[in-house]
Structure formats: structure tokens, C-alpha cells
Amino acid sequence: MPRQERISSFPASQLMYWGSAMIERIPDLPDNVIGFVASGQVTAGDYESVVIPAIESALKTQGNVRTLYQLGPAFTEFSAGAMWDDMKLGMAHLKAW
């Protein structure tokens, strides 16, 4: 099934695709909100190429950010590396949420 058909909550044409990452950014959110849709197995590589740069960039410009993280209908699991990266990101910016 093509990637664009898997995510039913948002129009496929509105999502930003990052190669083969299993995380896509949700567009058109307020400046202090970063949104993601996860599908399939989310890996550390997905976090390192999509989530971390987006959040780090928003923190530099906004100071504090809100996050929206939707588990899409095709989501299966987070890898241990993705969970580790998520914990490190959260702890590094404990007061930024």
C-alpha cells in the first residue's frame, strides 16, 4: 500500500515525507506545536532524522514547544533505540514541554 494511503487522519498531500522514515511531520500547526504521525516500526534512525532535528529547531526559535504524536493505523512498534532517543530528548529539555 503506498505511504500516502496509510494515513487517514490527514490528507496525504499535506504530509511532509522524509525518505523512508516511519515518522512524518504534520503540517500547518501553530508555531509552538510540532506534530508527527508514526506508522510501521519507528526506529532510532527515524528519531534522529525527523523528530530530533524538528524539535531542536523549534526549541531554538520558540523556547518551549508542544508536541502532538499520533500513532497511525499502520503503527506497529517503537524500537528500543527509538525509545532511548525519545527519553534522551525529553530529559535533555525537561522544562521545554
DSSP file with accessible surface (Angstrom, degrees, kcal/mol):
  #  RESIDUE AA STRUCTURE BP1 BP2  ACC     N-H-->O    O-->H-N    N-H-->O    O-->H-N    TCO  KAPPA ALPHA  PHI   PSI    X-CA   Y-CA   Z-CA
    1    1 A M              0   0  163      0, 0.0     5,-0.1     0, 0.0     0, 0.0   0.000 360.0 360.0 360.0 130.3    0.0    0.0    0.0
    2    2 A P    >>  -     0   0   75      0, 0.0     3,-1.6     0, 0.0     4,-0.7  -0.271 360.0-118.2 -60.6 146.9    1.5    3.4   -0.9
    3    3 A R  H >> S+     0   0   54      1,-0.3     3,-1.0     2,-0.2     4,-0.7   0.852 111.1  61.3 -53.5 -39.5    2.6    5.6    2.1
    4    4 A Q  H 34 S+     0   0  109      1,-0.2    -1,-0.3     2,-0.2     8,-0.2   0.737 102.8  50.4 -67.3 -19.0    0.1    8.3    1.1
    5    5 A E  H <4 S+     0   0  133     -3,-1.6    -1,-0.2     1,-0.2    -2,-0.2   0.646  97.1  69.6 -90.8 -14.8   -2.9    6.0    1.6
    6    6 A R  H << S+     0   0   48     -3,-1.0     2,-0.9    -4,-0.7    68,-0.2   0.761  85.1  69.3 -76.4 -27.8   -1.9    4.7    5.0
    7    7 A I     <  +     0   0    6     -4,-0.7     3,-0.2     1,-0.2    -1,-0.1  -0.806  54.3 170.6-100.7 105.7   -2.5    7.9    7.0
    8    8 A S        +     0   0   99     -2,-0.9    -1,-0.2     1,-0.2     4,-0.1   0.702  65.6  67.4 -89.9 -19.1   -6.2    8.5    7.1
    9    9 A S  S    S+     0   0   70      1,-0.1    -1,-0.2     2,-0.1    -2,-0.0   0.746 105.8  37.4 -75.5 -23.3   -6.4   11.4    9.6
   10   10 A F  S    S-     0   0   52     -3,-0.2     5,-0.1    16,-0.0    -1,-0.1  -0.974  96.5 -98.1-128.4 143.6   -4.6   13.9    7.4
   11   11 A P    >   -     0   0   81      0, 0.0     3,-2.0     0, 0.0     4,-0.4  -0.378  33.4-131.1 -58.8 131.4   -4.8   14.5    3.7
   12   12 A A  G >  S+     0   0   25      1,-0.3     3,-1.3    -8,-0.2    -7,-0.1   0.849 105.8  60.7 -56.0 -33.7   -1.8   12.7    2.1
   13   13 A S  G 3  S+     0   0  100      1,-0.2    -1,-0.3    -9,-0.1    -9,-0.0   0.697  99.9  57.7 -70.0 -14.0   -0.9   15.7    0.1
   14   14 A Q  G <  S+     0   0   81     -3,-2.0    -1,-0.2     2,-0.1     2,-0.2   0.523  87.0  94.5 -93.4  -7.3   -0.5   17.7    3.3
   15   15 A L    <   -     0   0   12     -3,-1.3     2,-0.6    -4,-0.4    11,-0.1  -0.599  69.9-133.6 -89.0 149.8    2.2   15.5    4.9
   16   16 A M  B     -A   25   0A  81      9,-1.2     9,-0.9    -2,-0.2     2,-0.4  -0.891  22.8-149.0-100.3 122.0    5.9   16.0    4.6
   17   17 A Y        -     0   0   70     -2,-0.6     2,-0.4     7,-0.1     7,-0.1  -0.743  11.1-163.2 -97.3 141.2    7.8   12.9    3.7
   18   18 A W    >   -     0   0  105     -2,-0.4     3,-1.9     5,-0.3     5,-0.1  -0.656  51.2 -89.5-121.2  69.4   11.3   12.2    4.8
   19   19 A G  T 3  S-     0   0   67     -2,-0.4    -1,-0.2     1,-0.3     0, 0.0  -0.378  97.6 -19.5  63.7-126.2   12.5    9.4    2.6
   20   20 A S  T 3  S+     0   0  107     -2,-0.1    -1,-0.3    -3,-0.1    26,-0.1   0.205  96.3 137.2-101.2  14.9   11.7    6.0    4.1
   21   21 A A    <   -     0   0    3     -3,-1.9    -3,-0.2     1,-0.1    21,-0.1  -0.300  53.9-140.6 -61.3 147.2   11.2    7.3    7.7
   22   22 A M  S    S+     0   0   39     19,-0.2    17,-2.4    21,-0.1     2,-0.4   0.260  84.3  72.8 -93.1  10.8    8.2    5.9    9.5
   23   23 A I  E     - B   0  38A   0     15,-0.2     2,-0.4    -5,-0.1    -5,-0.3  -0.995  62.5-172.0-125.2 131.1    7.5    9.3   11.1
   24   24 A E  E     - B   0  37A   0     13,-2.3    13,-2.5    -2,-0.4     2,-0.2  -0.944  25.1-116.3-120.5 146.8    6.1   12.2    9.1
   25   25 A R  E     -AB  16  36A  56     -9,-0.9    -9,-1.2    -2,-0.4    11,-0.3  -0.522  22.7-130.9 -74.6 144.0    5.6   15.8   10.2
   26   26 A I  E     - B   0  35A   5      9,-2.6     9,-0.5    -2,-0.2     3,-0.3  -0.881  30.1-143.7 -93.6 122.0    2.1   17.1   10.5
   27   27 A P        +     0   0   20      0, 0.0   -13,-0.1     0, 0.0   -12,-0.0  -0.273  67.1  35.5 -82.4 171.3    2.0   20.5    8.6
   28   28 A D  S    S+     0   0  138      1,-0.2     3,-0.1    -2,-0.0   -14,-0.0   0.810  75.8 139.7  60.2  39.7    0.1   23.7    9.3
   29   29 A L        -     0   0   54     -3,-0.3    -1,-0.2     4,-0.2     4,-0.0  -0.695  63.4 -79.6-102.4 162.4    0.2   23.6   13.2
   30   30 A P    >   -     0   0   80      0, 0.0     3,-2.2     0, 0.0    -1,-0.2  -0.186  49.4-103.1 -56.2 158.4    0.8   26.7   15.3
   31   31 A D  T 3  S+     0   0  132      1,-0.3    31,-0.1    -3,-0.1    -2,-0.1   0.803 120.9  49.0 -56.9 -34.0    4.5   27.8   15.6
   32   32 A N  T 3  S+     0   0   66     33,-0.1    34,-3.2    30,-0.1     2,-0.5   0.307  99.0  82.2 -92.6  12.4    5.0   26.3   19.1
   33   33 A V  E <   - c   0  66A  33     -3,-2.2     2,-0.5    32,-0.2    34,-0.2  -0.968  55.8-169.3-120.2 128.2    3.4   22.9   18.1
   34   34 A I  E     - c   0  67A  10     32,-2.6    34,-2.4    -2,-0.5     2,-0.4  -0.973  13.3-167.6-113.9 124.6    5.4   20.1   16.4
   35   35 A G  E     -Bc  26  68A   0     -9,-0.5    -9,-2.6    -2,-0.5     2,-0.3  -0.905   8.0-179.0-119.4 145.7    3.3   17.2   15.2
   36   36 A F  E     -Bc  25  69A   1     32,-2.4    34,-2.9    -2,-0.4     2,-0.4  -0.976  17.1-151.0-137.2 150.4    4.2   13.8   13.9
   37   37 A V  E     -Bc  24  70A   0    -13,-2.5   -13,-2.3    -2,-0.3     2,-0.4  -0.993  18.4-155.9-119.6 127.8    2.4   10.7   12.6
   38   38 A A  E     +Bc  23  71A   0     32,-2.9    34,-2.7    -2,-0.4    37,-0.3  -0.838  16.6 169.9-105.2 141.6    4.0    7.3   13.2
   39   39 A S  E     -     0   0A   1    -17,-2.4    36,-0.3    -2,-0.4   -32,-0.0  -0.974  50.5  -2.7-143.6 157.8    3.5    4.2   11.1
   40   40 A G  E    S- c   0  75A  14     34,-1.1    36,-2.7    -2,-0.3    37,-1.3  -0.253 118.2 -19.4  62.2-147.9    5.1    0.8   10.9
   41   41 A Q  E     - c   0  77A  82     35,-0.2     2,-0.5    34,-0.2    37,-0.2  -0.842  66.5-145.7 -95.4 121.4    8.1    0.3   13.2
   42   42 A V  E     - c   0  78A   0     35,-2.7    37,-3.1    -2,-0.6    40,-0.3  -0.760  23.0-168.6 -88.1 126.4    9.6    3.5   14.4
   43   43 A T     >  -     0   0   50     -2,-0.5     4,-1.8    35,-0.2     3,-0.3  -0.605  38.8-102.1-111.3 172.0   13.4    3.3   14.8
   44   44 A A  H  > S+     0   0   24      1,-0.2     4,-2.9     2,-0.2     5,-0.2   0.879 122.2  58.9 -59.9 -36.8   16.2    5.3   16.3
   45   45 A G  H  > S+     0   0   36      1,-0.2     4,-2.0     2,-0.2    -1,-0.2   0.874 102.5  52.5 -61.4 -36.9   17.1    6.4   12.7
   46   46 A D  H  >>S+     0   0   13     -3,-0.3     4,-2.0     2,-0.2     5,-1.0   0.926 111.9  45.5 -63.5 -44.9   13.6    7.9   12.4
   47   47 A Y  I  <>S+     0   0    6     -4,-1.8     5,-2.9     1,-0.2    -2,-0.2   0.928 114.4  48.4 -62.6 -44.2   14.0    9.8   15.6
   48   48 A E  I  <5S+     0   0  106     -4,-2.9    -1,-0.2     1,-0.2    -2,-0.2   0.804 119.6  36.9 -71.6 -26.2   17.5   11.0   14.6
   49   49 A S  I  <5S+     0   0   60     -4,-2.0    -1,-0.2    -5,-0.2    -2,-0.2   0.698 134.7  12.4 -99.2 -19.4   16.5   12.1   11.1
   50   50 A V  I  X5S+     0   0    1     -4,-2.0     4,-1.6    -5,-0.2    -3,-0.2   0.730 124.9  38.3-120.8 -60.3   13.0   13.5   11.7
   51   51 A V  I  ><S+     0   0    3     -5,-1.0     4,-2.6     2,-0.2     5,-0.3   0.960 114.4  47.1 -68.9 -54.4   11.9   14.1   15.4
   52   52 A I  H  ><S+     0   0   42     -5,-2.9     4,-3.0     1,-0.2     5,-0.3   0.940 113.8  46.2 -60.3 -48.6   15.1   15.4   17.0
   53   53 A P  H  > S+     0   0   60      0, 0.0     4,-2.3     0, 0.0    -1,-0.2   0.914 114.1  49.6 -61.3 -38.6   16.0   18.0   14.3
   54   54 A A  H  X S+     0   0   10     -4,-1.6     4,-2.2     2,-0.2    -2,-0.2   0.929 115.6  41.8 -65.3 -44.4   12.4   19.3   14.2
   55   55 A I  H  X S+     0   0    7     -4,-2.6     4,-2.8     2,-0.2     5,-0.2   0.926 113.8  51.4 -70.9 -43.0   12.2   19.7   18.0
   56   56 A E  H  X S+     0   0   65     -4,-3.0     4,-1.8    -5,-0.3    -2,-0.2   0.923 111.9  48.3 -59.2 -42.5   15.7   21.1   18.4
   57   57 A S  H  X S+     0   0   73     -4,-2.3     4,-1.5    -5,-0.3    -1,-0.2   0.926 112.4  47.8 -63.7 -45.1   14.9   23.7   15.7
   58   58 A A  H  X>S+     0   0    7     -4,-2.2     4,-3.3     1,-0.2     5,-0.5   0.891 109.2  53.7 -65.0 -38.8   11.6   24.6   17.3
   59   59 A L  H  X5S+     0   0   19     -4,-2.8     4,-1.7     1,-0.2    -1,-0.2   0.881 106.2  53.4 -64.2 -35.9   13.2   24.9   20.7
   60   60 A K  H  <5S+     0   0  179     -4,-1.8    -1,-0.2    -5,-0.2    -2,-0.2   0.872 120.8  31.3 -65.1 -36.9   15.8   27.3   19.3
   61   61 A T  H  <5S+     0   0  102     -4,-1.5    -2,-0.2    -5,-0.1    -1,-0.2   0.796 132.6  28.7 -92.9 -29.6   13.1   29.6   17.9
   62   62 A Q  H  <5S-     0   0   82     -4,-3.3     2,-1.5    -5,-0.2    -3,-0.2   0.664  81.1-144.7-106.1 -24.7   10.2   29.1   20.3
   63   63 A G  S  <<S+     0   0   44     -4,-1.7     2,-0.3    -5,-0.5    -1,-0.1  -0.397  83.5  35.9  88.1 -60.3   11.8   28.3   23.7
   64   64 A N  S    S-     0   0   99     -2,-1.5     2,-0.3    -6,-0.1    33,-0.2  -0.948  73.4-170.2-123.8 146.6    9.0   25.9   24.6
   65   65 A V        -     0   0    1     31,-2.3     2,-0.4    -2,-0.3   -32,-0.2  -0.942  17.0-140.7-134.6 157.3    7.1   23.6   22.4
   66   66 A R  E     -c   33   0A 165    -34,-3.2   -32,-2.6    -2,-0.3     2,-0.4  -0.884  22.6-148.1-108.6 147.1    4.1   21.4   22.5
   67   67 A T  E     -c   34   0A  74     -2,-0.4     2,-0.5   -34,-0.2   -32,-0.2  -0.943  12.2-165.7-122.1 142.9    4.1   18.0   20.7
   68   68 A L  E     -c   35   0A  78    -34,-2.4   -32,-2.4    -2,-0.4     2,-0.5  -0.997  11.5-177.7-120.8 123.7    1.4   16.1   19.0
   69   69 A Y  E     -c   36   0A  64     -2,-0.5     2,-0.5   -34,-0.2   -32,-0.2  -0.923   4.6-168.8-129.8 103.7    2.3   12.5   18.3
   70   70 A Q  E     -c   37   0A  44    -34,-2.9   -32,-2.9    -2,-0.5     2,-0.9  -0.816  17.2-143.4 -97.0 130.5   -0.3   10.4   16.5
   71   71 A L  E     -c   38   0A  92     -2,-0.5   -32,-0.1   -34,-0.2   -34,-0.1  -0.833  29.7-142.6 -89.2 107.8    0.1    6.6   16.2
   72   72 A G  E >   -     0   0A   7    -34,-2.7     3,-1.9    -2,-0.9   -65,-0.1  -0.100  24.8 -97.6 -68.5 170.1   -1.3    6.0   12.7
   73   73 A P  E 3  S+     0   0A  93      0, 0.0    -1,-0.1     0, 0.0   -66,-0.1   0.765 124.2  50.3 -63.6 -22.6   -3.4    3.0   11.8
   74   74 A A  E 3  S+     0   0A  34    -68,-0.2   -34,-1.1   -36,-0.2   -35,-0.1   0.392  80.9 127.1 -95.7   3.6   -0.3    1.1   10.4
   75   75 A F  E <   +c   40   0A  49     -3,-1.9   -34,-0.2   -37,-0.3     3,-0.1  -0.370  25.2 166.3 -62.5 136.3    1.8    1.7   13.5
   76   76 A T  E     -     0   0A  96    -36,-2.7     2,-0.3     1,-0.4   -35,-0.2   0.721  51.7 -36.2-117.9 -45.5    3.3   -1.5   14.9
   77   77 A E  E     -c   41   0A 100    -37,-1.3   -35,-2.7   -38,-0.0     2,-0.4  -0.988  42.5-110.4-171.4 163.7    6.0   -0.6   17.4
   78   78 A F  E     -c   42   0A  59     -2,-0.3   -35,-0.2   -37,-0.2     2,-0.1  -0.901  38.0-127.4 -99.3 137.5    8.9    1.6   18.6
   79   79 A S     >  -     0   0   23    -37,-3.1     4,-2.2    -2,-0.4     5,-0.2  -0.388  26.1-109.1 -75.0 163.2   12.3    0.0   18.6
   80   80 A A  H  > S+     0   0   77      1,-0.2     4,-2.4     2,-0.2     5,-0.2   0.902 121.3  54.8 -60.2 -37.7   14.4    0.1   21.7
   81   81 A G  H  > S+     0   0   30      1,-0.2     4,-2.5     2,-0.2    -1,-0.2   0.886 106.3  50.7 -64.2 -37.0   16.7    2.7   20.1
   82   82 A A  H  > S+     0   0    0    -40,-0.3     4,-2.4     2,-0.2    -1,-0.2   0.915 110.5  49.0 -67.1 -41.2   13.7    4.9   19.3
   83   83 A M  H  X S+     0   0  106     -4,-2.2     4,-2.4     2,-0.2    -2,-0.2   0.907 111.4  50.2 -64.3 -39.4   12.5    4.7   22.9
   84   84 A W  H  X S+     0   0  148     -4,-2.4     4,-2.6     2,-0.2    -2,-0.2   0.937 111.2  47.8 -63.7 -46.0   16.0    5.5   24.1
   85   85 A D  H  X S+     0   0    7     -4,-2.5     4,-2.4     1,-0.2    -1,-0.2   0.889 111.2  52.0 -62.4 -38.7   16.3    8.6   21.8
   86   86 A D  H  X S+     0   0   81     -4,-2.4     4,-2.5     2,-0.2    -2,-0.2   0.934 110.9  47.0 -63.5 -44.4   12.9    9.8   23.0
   87   87 A M  H  X S+     0   0   82     -4,-2.4     4,-2.6     1,-0.2     5,-0.2   0.932 112.4  49.5 -64.6 -43.1   13.9    9.5   26.6
   88   88 A K  H  X S+     0   0   98     -4,-2.6     4,-2.3     1,-0.2    -1,-0.2   0.913 111.8  48.9 -62.8 -42.1   17.2   11.3   26.0
   89   89 A L  H  X S+     0   0    9     -4,-2.4     4,-1.2     2,-0.2    -1,-0.2   0.932 113.1  47.1 -63.4 -45.8   15.4   14.1   24.1
   90   90 A G  H  < S+     0   0   21     -4,-2.5     3,-0.3     1,-0.2     6,-0.2   0.910 114.4  45.7 -62.5 -43.6   12.8   14.6   26.8
   91   91 A M  H >< S+     0   0  117     -4,-2.6     3,-1.0     1,-0.2    -1,-0.2   0.857 108.0  57.3 -70.9 -32.5   15.4   14.6   29.6
   92   92 A A  H 3< S+     0   0   73     -4,-2.3    -1,-0.2     1,-0.3    -2,-0.2   0.783 120.8  29.2 -67.6 -25.6   17.7   17.0   27.8
   93   93 A H  T >< S+     0   0   45     -4,-1.2     3,-2.2    -3,-0.3     4,-0.3  -0.301  76.2 153.3-128.3  48.1   14.8   19.5   27.6
   94   94 A L  T <  S+     0   0  114     -3,-1.0     3,-0.5     1,-0.3    -1,-0.1   0.811  76.1  39.3 -54.4 -35.8   12.9   18.6   30.7
   95   95 A K  T 3  S+     0   0  195      1,-0.2    -1,-0.3    -4,-0.1    -4,-0.1   0.335  96.5  82.5 -98.5  10.3   11.4   22.1   31.2
   96   96 A A    <         0   0   10     -3,-2.2   -31,-2.3    -6,-0.2    -1,-0.2   0.471 360.0 360.0 -93.8  -0.3   10.7   22.8   27.5
   97   97 A W              0   0  100     -3,-0.5   -31,-0.2    -4,-0.3   -33,-0.0  -0.659 360.0 360.0 -99.1 360.0    7.4   21.0   27.2
